[in-house]
Amino acid sequence: MKITIFNYSKLDTRYVNVTGDTMTGALVLATKTITASADNTDVSETNTLWITTADGNVVLGGLTGGVNGQVLYIVRKDTTNDLTLENAEGAGDQDFIMHQEADEIIDGGGVVLVCDGNDWYDVSHAKHV
């Protein structure tokens, strides 16, 4: 398999080593931290979104900047207040499509989402009981 890297300067060489046509290591994109509610948090070139609810409830209605195949880990750093992901809310550029087709309060831990270029799909709960 050949990987073409268009912008090598964006790779963090602490984690990735490129030699000729070979790339080894972990591909780590940017991480972001948010502490307030929003409908269009930009997750361009981001794979981990840290959420801190220490200052109050955080409600996310969607994201922006996601590309087809992008995986995003939303991780709740504390359980002081609620973190809610709104299902198909419509106000954001890219909606959350949650597994139970309803808004979801995320307990401690987090959720894994995959983007199709238009919306973000909850894949961490696909077999949730």
N, C-alpha and C positions, 0 to 999 in steps of 0.2 A: 504494500500500500504506500503510495506517495502522498505526502502532505505538502501542500504549497502554502507558505506563510507570506501573506501580503504585507504585513507590517510587523516585522520582527522586533522592532523597538518596543512594542506593547507587551511582549512576553517577559515575565518575571524570571530571569535566569537563575534565581535562587531555587526555583522549583522545576524548571524545564531546561533540558540540554538538547540543542539541535546540532547534529553533526551530519553534514551532507544532506541526505534524504531521510535521516532518522531522527525522530523526536522521542525522548524518554523523559520520564518524570510526571509530575502532576500539573495539569493545566489549571492555574488559579487565576481567575479573572478578578475584577474589583469586588470588594465587599462594601456595603453601605449600612448605616445605622439610621433608623428613623424612630421618632418618639411621639409623633402626632398623627392624627387621622389625615387621609389623603385619598384622592381618586386617581391620580396620575403620577405616582412615584416613578421616576425614570430609572430603569434597570438595564440600560444599555451597557454592554460589556461587564455585567455583574452576575455572579453566580450565588452569592450569599447575601441575604437581606436580614440583618439583625434588627429585632424589634424590642424596644424597651418601653414597658408600660408603667414605669415608676411614677410618672407625672400625671397619669390618668388613662382612661380607656383609649385604645387605638382601634379605629375602624378603617379598613382599607377597602375601597370600592373597585379597584383595578390598578393596572400598571400601564406604563408606556415604554417603548424602546425595545421590547422583546423581539427576537427573531426566531424563525422556524427551527425547532430542535433545541433551543436554549433550555437548559435545566436551571431552575432557581430553587434554592433552599431558603425558606422563610423560617427563621429560628427565633423563638420567643425567649429572651434572656432572663426575664423575671416573671413572676406571677402576681405582682402587686395589684394590677387591674386587668380588665378583659382585653383580649385581642380578637377582633371579629373580621373575617373575610366575607364580603358580601357577594353572594352568588348572582351572576349575570345582572349586575346593578345598572349598567348602561351609562353611567356618567363618565367612566374612564375610557381611555382609548382601547385598552385591552382588558376585558372582563375576566373575572375568576369564574370557572365552571367547576363547581364543587361536586363531590361524589354523591351527595344526597339531594342535590338540586335545591339547596336552601342555604341561607347565611349560616356560617359556622363559627362558633367561638373555639379558638385554638387553645387547648390546655397547655401545660408545660411541654416543652419540646418544640415541635414545629411541623412543617408540611413541605412536601416536595411537589413542585409544579413544573409542567413542561409547556412551552409555548408553540403554537402552530403558526405564528406570525400575526395572528388576529386576536387570540384569547389565550388564557392560561388555564391548563387542566390539572386538577388535583389528582395526582397519580399515587400519592402515598397512602391514600385511603381506599384504593380500588376494591379491596376485599374487606373493608371495615364491617364489623358486625355490630 
